[in-house]
Amino acid sequence: MKDKDLISIEDLLKNPEVKKAAGDINQELIERRKNIPPKCDVFTSPYTVLKDNDDFKFSIDREARKQLPDIIDKKVQSIVGLDSTEESFKQRYCKKYNIGIVFSGGPAPGGHNVIAGLYDAAKNTNSQTSLFGFLLGPDGIIENETIEITASLVDSYRNLGGFTMIKTGRAKIDTKEKMSLSKETCERLGLDALVIVGGDDSNTNAAFLAQELIEDGIQVIGVPKTIDGDIQVRDTEGNVLCAMSFGFHTAARAFANAISNLCTDSSSDVKYWHICKVMGRVASHLALEVALQTHANMTLIGEDLSNYIDKERIEKAEKEGAVDYHAYGMTLRHLSRVICDGIVRRAAVGKNYGVIVLPEGVLEFINEIQIFIIKLNTIIAEYNQTHDTDFHADFLALKDKLEYLRRLARLAREDASFSIWNTRDDDLFNDIPAFFQEGLLMERDSHGNFQFSQVETEKVLMGLVKDYLNILKENGTYKIGIEKSYYRKTLEKGGLDPDYFGPILFANYDDSEFLLIKASIISIKTLKQALEKEGVILKDEKIPAPVEKLYQKSVPKFKTQIHFYGYDGRGNDPTRFDCNYTYNLGLTVFSLVANGSTGQMAGIMNLEKDFSKWEPIGIPIAPLMHLEERKGKLALVLEKSLVDVNSTSFRVVKELLYILSVS
C-alpha cells in the first residue's frame, strides 16, 4: 500500500471495530453490570419491620457505657417482611429520605453493590429519596464534598470491584472540630441518615457519630467491610451474628487462585521456593483460607505461633529451679528453624521446591518483635505528644533515630523509674539488620498502627532460613534425596554395580525409596575420601562419572521467589457470593433507616448456609466495643477477631501440615 493510501490515525480511531477492540467495555463487563443479585426472602415483601431479639447477650464495657450512653443498650434487631401494614407506618416508611453514604479505609470487593442495594430499596420505596456519596472517605463528610448518586451511576458500577464510584480515604472523625464539621455537613444536606462502610475503626467512628447525632435525629448505620476478615461478631455465648465482613471471600479466592498457579509452577519447574505474603496485619484469616484452598506446602498462622510453648525449655528450667519466660511464644530464630525443617524434609524426598504462605503481620505474633513494636509505638506517641511535633520529621535518618533510642537507654541507667527503653532493649535492637530496624521505626499509619505491609517480612525470615540451611548443608543434614530407581538406572548405564556402591554412598540404602548421601559426604573432596577409604578408587583415580553426577544432584541450592498479595485481591471484581452479600447488606441498611434505627451495623446471619437461610439483622455496635491501646493510649474501639486455633478450619490445616509439607 502506498503512503497516500494509508488510513489516517483520526479515521482509524473513529472506526467502530477499532473502538470495540481498544475500548474498556467487553461482553463479560456488560453481563456483570446487568446481573441483579437475588434478595433475601424478607426483602421480597413491600415493607419490613424490626423486632428486638433477646436471644443475644453482650458483655458491656464500662467505658463504652460512659461514652455511648444513648446507644449502649441497643439490641440485635431481626428484620421481618410485611405484605401489608397500617397507613401511619406506611407513610413513615415510605417518606422521602436524604441518605449519605461513605467508604472508609481500604477498598474491598462489593462496596458498589452496597450502594446499589441501598439505592434500589430507597428508590423503589419513594422515587424522591436522595442518596449522596461522600467523596474520598470521611474527609468528604468533614469538607462537605459530595455527589448525588443517580440510576446511571449505580448501573455503571453494579457488581464491579473497587470503590471507584465515590473513592475512599483513611481519615478519622476523631476530634471535636471534625465532629462539629461533620454534624454541620449532615445538617446542610438535610440528612436523615449517614451510612459508614468500613472496618473496625470505621464502625467505631459510626458508633461515636450515632451518639453525637442522636439528638439531631440523624441516624448512623455501619456496614462491615475488610478483606482481612477480622470483623466477625459473636455474642458472649459464642453465637455468630456476622461470620465475615464483605470482600474477604473475593480476596481469598483471588489470592488462592494466584498461589495455586504458583503451586503448579513450582512442581513443574522444580527449582524455586515461592514465598507468598498475603494481607492480614493483625489476623491470619486470609492465610488460613488460602491454605485450605491451595494446599500450599507450608503456611504460617500468626495466632498459632503466639500460642507456642517450648516444653523442653520449660522442663530444663524447672530442673534448674527457674522459670524460662522465653519458652512462652515463638521466637524469630525458632520460627526460622521450623521453616528449615519443612524445607529439609521435602528435599529428603527429592523436592527442593515448594510454596510457603505467610500473613503480612506474622512478625506481630513473634515475642521479641511484638515487644519492640509496643515499646516503639509508645515512645513515638509520647514524643509527639510531649514535643507537639512529629518524631519522623525530627529524626529523618535511621542513625538519628537510633541515637535517640541510645539516649533513652542511657536515661534508663541513670533513672531506675524510666524503663520503657533500657540498655538490653538497645543492644538487642542493634543486633537486628538495618533494613529491619528502619522498618520497625517507620511512620505509623493514620490509626497509629505499625505498617506491616511496608516491612519486608519475608526478607527477615528468609535471611535467617538461608543462614541456617547453610549450616545444615555443611553438617550434611540438608540434602536432596535421590530416587532409588533413578540411582540404579544411572549406575547400571555407567557399568557400575548399584548394590556395591549403595551402602558406601547412602545412609538409608536398604530402607527408603529416596536415598540420602551420608552426612559425612559434604563435598567432592569428602566423596573422594569416602570412596578411597572403601577401596573403590585409588588415591590418584578420578571419581566415577555416574557417582559424581548423583552427588551433584544431591546438593541443594535454595532459590526463592518473593510475592505479595494484597492490593490486587482487594481490587478484584466481587465473587457471586460477595455480589449477593453486599447487595443484601444495602437492602438491610435501608430497612434499618426506614425503621428509625441508629448505632447499628447491618449484618446477615447464616452466611455459611444456603442463600435461602440468610437472615438480615441489625447488630448494635456500642456493646461490641472495648478499651484497646492505640497510639500509646487506651481508646474505645471495636474488637478485631483473630483466627480461632480451636476452629474446625484451623484444626484441619494443622492436622494436614506434615502431609502438605512433603507432598
N, C-alpha and C positions, 0 to 999 in steps of 0.2 A: 504494500500500500504506500502511495506517495504521501509526502508530508501534507500536501494540500487536501488529501482525502481523510486525514486524521480527524476524529470527532473531538471537538473542544472539550476541555475539562468541565466547563459550565454545563454543556449538554449532557455529558456523562453523568454528572451529579443529579440531573433532573430526570434521568431515565428511571422508570418505575422498577425495573429489575435490579438496577444498581442500588436504588433506595432500599429495596427489600433486603438485599444481601448485606448492605452496610448498616442497616437500621438496628435499633436496640429492642425491637418488638419481634418475637417469634411465636410460633403456634403454642408452644408449651406455656409461655407467659400469658397469652390470651386465654387459654383454658384455665390457668391457675386463677386469674383475675375473675373469671366467670363463676368459679365454684362458690356456692353459698353453703357453708357448713350446716349440718343438722342442728336443731335446737333440742335442748333437754326438754323432757316431757312437760315440765311446769310452764315453759315458755310458749307452748302451743296454745295456751289459754289467753284470752284477750287481756286479763288482769292478773296480777299476783298480789299476795298479801304476806306479811312477815309474821311468824309466830315464834315467841321466845322459847328456846329449847333448854330445859332444866337438866338434861341428861349429862351436860358437860360442865366440869368444875375446874376452877383455876386457883392457883396459889398466888395471892396478890402481894406484890412488893409494897412495903410501907411508903417508900419514896414515890412510887407510882401513884398511890392513893393521894399523897400530899400534892403532887404536881398536876395530876389529871383527875380532880375530884368529880367533874361533871360527866365523865365517860368511863370511869373505872368500874362501875357496876353493870355495864352493858353485858348482855348475854349473847350466846350464839343464837342467830336468827335463821330459822328454816324458811324457805320460800315455798309458798303453796299457790298453785294456779287456781284462778276463779273464772268461771264462764259467765257469771252474772253477779251484780253487786248493787248496793244502794246508790241512788243518784248522787248523794253528797260525797261518797267515796269516789265515784266515777269522776266527778268534777275536779276533785283534788288530785286524783291520779293522772287525769288527762289534761291538766293545765299546761300552759306554755312555760317551759323551763329554760333558764340560761345556765349552761353547764360548761365548766372549764376543765381541760384535761392536760396533764403534763407528763412527759417522760423524764425520769430522773436516774442518773447513773449510767452504766454501760448498756449498750443495746442488747436485746435478746430477741430471738426469732418469735414472731407472733404479736408484737406490740401493735401493729397496724390493725390486726383483727379485733383487738380490744376496742379500738376506736370504731371499727366497722360495726361491731355488735352493739355498742352503746348508741351509735348514730341510728342504726336501723330501728332499735327498740324505741328510741326517743321520737323519731320522726313518724313512725307508724302509730304512735300514741297521740302525737299532736304535731302536725307538719310545721307549726310556727315555732317550735322549740329551736333554740340556737345552741350550737356546740362550738366552743372556742378552743383552739390549740395554742398553748403557751410555747413560744419558740425557745430552743436551746436550753431546755430544762428549767429548773427553779428560778434562774436569772430572768426568765421570761415573765414569771409572776412578779418578781421584785420590780422589774423595769416596765411592766405592762406592755410586753411585746407579744402580740397575738395575731393569729389569722382565724377567720371563720371557716369552719370545716364544712365543705359542701358535698353534695352527692357525687359530682365528677371527681373531686379529690379523693374521696373514700374509694370509689370504684377503681381509681388508678393504682391503689396500694393494697387492695384486698389480697390476703394470703401471701403477701410478699414480706421478705425479711427486712431487717434493719428498722431504724426509727426515722427514716428519711423524710416522712411527711412533715413532722414538726421538729425534728432533730432532738438532741438530748444534751444534758450537761450535768456536772457534778457539784454544783453549788448547793449549799445547805441554808435553809431559813432558820438560823440558829442564834440570832441576836434580836434584841428588842427593836432595833431600827429596821432590820429586814422583815420582821413580823409585822411591823406597822405599815411598811410599804406594801407588803403582800395583802394586808387587810384593805388598804386603800384601793389597790388594783381590783380586788373582788367586788368592792362596793361600786367602783366606777363602771364596771361591766354589768352590774346588777346580777351577780351570780347567785343562783340558788344552791349550787353545789360545785365543789372542786374535787377532781379525781387525780390522785397521785399514783403513777405507775412506777414501781421501783422495788429495790431490795430492802434489806433490814433497816438501813439508815433512812431510806426514803419513807418507809412505813412508820418509822419512829417520828419523822417530820410530820407525817399525816396525823398522828395522834396529837401532837402539840398544836398543830393548826386547828384540829377539830375542837380542842379545848378552848383555844383563843377565839374562834369564830362562832362558838355556840350561841352566845348572847345576840349575835347579829343575824341569827337564823340561817347561816351558811353552812351547809353540810359538807363534810370531808370524808371521802371514801378512798381506801388504799387498794392497790392491786399487786399481788406478789409476783415479782419479776427478778430472776437472776439465773444465768446458765450454771452457776456454781452448785445449785441445788441445796443451798444451806438455809432456805426457808421451808421448814417442814413443821407444821403446827400440830401439837398434841395437847390434850388437857392433862391434868395431874394424874389421871388414871391410865394414861397412855393411849387414849382413843384418838385416832388420826382424823384431824379436821382438814388439813391440807397436806397431801402426800408429797407434792413438789411444786415449785414455782414454774411459771411458764418459761420456755426457752431451753430448759435442761434437756428435754427429750431430743430436741433437734441438734443441740450442740454435741451431746453424747453420741448420737448417730453419725454426725459429720466426722467427729474425731475417730470413732470406731472404724468408719469406712476407710479413712486415710491410713490409719495404723494397721488395719487388716491388709491393705495393699503393701505396706512395708513388711508385714509378716511373709507375704508371698514373695516379695523381692528378696528378703533375707534368705529364705530357704531355696531360692533359685540361684542367687549369686554366691551363696555360702562364703561370704567374705567379711561382712560387716556386722557389728552390733549397733542397732538403731536405738538411740536414747531419745525417748519421746516424753517431753514435758507437756502436761496438759493443764489448763486453767484450774484453779482451785487453791486460793490463797490460804483460807482458814480450814476448809473442809475438803475431803478427798473423794466426794461423791462421783465426780466425773472420772477419776482414775479407776474407781471400783467398777463403774458401769462399763468403761472401756475394756477392763479385764474380763468381765463377763461376756462381752460381745466378741472380743477378738482372740481370747486365749493367748495373750502375749506371754512370753516365756517367764518374765519376772514383772511384778507390779508392786510398788511400794505404796502402802496406805498409812498416811501420817498418824491417824488415830491409833493404829495398832502399834506403831513404833513408840508412841508416848506411853503405852501400857507395858512396855517390855520390862522384864525383871531378870537380871543376871543372877540366877540361883547359885552358880558356882562362886561368884564373888561374895554373895551373902553368907554362904556356908564357910568360906575361908575366913571372913571377918569374924563370924561367930566363934570359930575355933580360937581366934586370937583375942576374944573378949571385946571386940569392937563392932561398930556399925559402919558399913560402907555405903554412904548415901549415893555414891556414883553408880551403884548397882541398879538403881531405880531409873528406868528410862534409857532410851537408846543414845549412844554417843556417835559422833561422826565416824570415828575410827572403826567402831564395831559395825556400823551400817556398811561401810566400805568392805569389811570382811564378809558380811552376809552376801553382798553382791558378787564378790570374788568367788565365794563358794559355789554359787549358781553357775558362774562362767566356767569354773574348773570342772564341775560335774558334767556340763554339756560338752565341753572339749573332750572329756574322757570317753564319750560315746561318739566321737567324730564330728561334733557340731560346734565349731568355734565361731558361732554367729548366733544372732537372736535379736529379740526386741525387749526392751525394758521400758515400762511406763511408770512415770512418777508425777505426782501433783506438784504444781509450781511452789506451793507452800510447805513442801516436805521438811525443809530446814526448820520451820517454826515448831516442829514436834521433836527436834533434837535438843536435848537438855542444855548444853553449853551455848548453843546458838540462841535459844529462847531467852536465856538469862541475859545474854548480851543485848538482844532486841529490847527487852523490858527496861534494862538499865539505860540504854542509849535513848530510847523514847522519852524516858523521864528526864534525863539530862538535857536533851534538846528542848523539851517543852518548858522546863524550868528556866533554861537560859533565855528563851524567847519571852517568857513572862517577866522575868526579873529585869532584863535589859530593854524590853519593849522594842525588840528588833528581831532579825532572823538569823539563826545560827549559821545557816548555809550561806547567807550573804556575807556574814562577818568572817567566816573561815572557808574561803573558796577552794584552797588546795588541800589535798589529803594530809600533807605534812603539818599544816596549820591546825587541822582538826586533831591530829594525833598529839600535837604539842599541848593543846587544851586539855586533852584527857590525861596527859602526863602531869599537868599542873594539878588536876583533881586528885590524882594518885598521891602526889606529894602532900596535898592538903589532908588526905586521909591519914597519912603518917603523923602529921602534926596535931590533928584533932581527931580523937578516937570516936567522937559522935558522928563524924562525917564518914559514911560507909557506902555511899552509892557507887563509888568507883575507887577501888583500892589497888595496891601495888600488884596483887595477884591477878586481878582483872586486867591490868595494863600489860603485864607480862604475857598472859595467855592471848590477849588481843594482838600483841605484836608478833606472835608466832603464826598468825593467820596470813595467807598470801595477800599482797597489797590490793589486788583487784577485788578480793572478798571484803577486806577492810573498807574499801571505798563503797562497796555495795551496802554494807551494814550501816554506813554513815550517810547514805544518800538521803535526799529530801523525802520526807513522808508525803503521803497523798493528802487531799483536802480534808480527810476524816482523821488524819493523824496515824494512819496505818502504814506499816512497812510495806514497800512495793516489791513483793517477791518476784513479780513477773520481770522486773528490771535486773534482777540478780541472776548471774549465770550459775544457777543451782547445779545443773548437770556438770559444769566445769569443775566446781568444788568437789563433787562426789567422784567424778571420773578421774580427777587428778590423784586422789587417794587410791582409787581402784587400780589405776595403772602402776602406781608405785608398788603396791602390794603384789600385783600379778608378776612384776619383775622379780620380786623376792621369791615368789612361789616357783617361777621358772628356773631361777638359779639353784633352788634346793630340789628341783626335779619333781615338784608336785603338779605343776601346770603343764600338761602335755595333751596333744591331740591323739585320741585313740585311733588305731589302725584296724579297719575291718579285717577279720581273720581270713575270709575268703580272698580278699584283695592281696593280703600278705602272701598267702600260699601261691596265688597265681603269679605274683611278681617274682618270687624266688624261683619257682619252677621254670619260668620263662628264661631266667638267667642261669639255669642249670645248677641251682643250689637246692639243698635239702631243707625244706621248711621246718621239719621236726628237729633237725640238728641245730639250726640257728635259733629257733623259737625260745627255748629255755635260757639261752645266752642273752638274748636281746630284751625279752619281755618279763615283767614281774608277774603277769597273770596269764601265761600262755595256755595253761591247761583248763582254765575255768571261766573264760569270758569270750563273748562274741567280738568285743573290741579290745585290742591288745595295747597295753601301755608300756612304752620303753621304760626300763628300770630307772629308778630315781637317781642312781649314781651316774647315769649317762646323760650329761647335760651339754655336751659339745662334741664336735668331730674328734677332738683330742681324747676325750674320755671314752668315746665309742671305740676308737682305735686301741686304747689301752685295754678295754674290756675284751676285745677280740684277741689281742696278743696274749692276755692272761689265760684265756681258754685254749690257746694254741691254734686258733682258727687261722691266723696270719702271722707271719714273721715280722720282726721289727721294721724291716725295710720295705715290706709289702704294702700295697695300697688296700684300702677298704673295698670289698666287692661292691661294684656299682649298684646292684639292686638293694643292698643293705644300706648304703649311704642315701639312696633315693627315699627309702622308707623312713630313715631317721629324719631327713629334711621335712618330710610330710608330717612328722610328729611334733615339730617345733612350731608353737603357736605365735601368730602375730595378731595382737589385739588392735583392731581398727574400729573406729566409731564414726557414726554419722549422727549429728545432733538435729533434733526437730522440736519446734514449739507449736503447740496447737491452742489457739485462743481466739484471736480476732477473726480468723477465718470462719470458725464454727459459729460464733455469735452473729456473724453477718449472713449466715445461710438462710435460704427460704425455709419457712417452718414446715415440719413434717405434717402429715394429715392429723396426727394427734394434737400437735400444738395449734394447728389451724382451728380445730374443733374446740379445744380447751379455751383458747383466748377469745374466740367469738362468743362463747357462752359466759366467759368472765365479763365481757362487755354487756351482755344481756343482764347478768347478775347485778352489775353496777347500776344500771337504770332501775331495776326493781328496788334496790336499796334506796336510791334517790327518791323515786316516786312514792315510797312508803315512809319518807321522812327520817331515814336512819342517818347516823353520823358516827364517826370514830370507829367504823367497821372496815374490815378488809374483805373484799369479795373473794369467795372461795368456792371450790367444788369438791364435795366428798366422793369417795369411791372411785377415784381416778384409775385405780388398778383393776377395776371391774369393767364389764361390758358397758358401752355408752348408755344403754337403756337404764343402767343402775346409777348413773351420775346424779348427785344431789346438790344443786346450788345453795349456798348458805352465806350468811354474813358472820364474820369472825371478829369479836371485839379485840382491838389492838392493845388497848391500855393494860388489860390483865396479863398480856404476854411479855410485858417489859420488866427489866430488872437493871440493877446497877452493874456497870462494867467499866473497866479502865479504858479511857480514850484520851489521847494526848497527855498522858501522865496524870489524869484526873478521873474521878468516878463520874460517870454520866448514865442517865437513864436511857436504855436502848432496847430494841427488840433482840431477843436472844437468837444467835445463829445455831443451826442444827448441824452437828458433826456426824460422821459415819458411826453407826452403832455397831461395835465389834461383836455384838451378840446377835445381830440380824442374820436372817437366812442367807441373804446375798453375800455378806462378808464371810460367813462360815463356809459356804460352798467354794468361794475363791481360795480361802486359806487351805481347805482340805485338798484342793487340786494343785496347790502351789508347787509341791515337789514334782508331781507328774508333768506340769506345764514347763518346769524349768529344764527338763531333759527331753521333752517330746518335740 
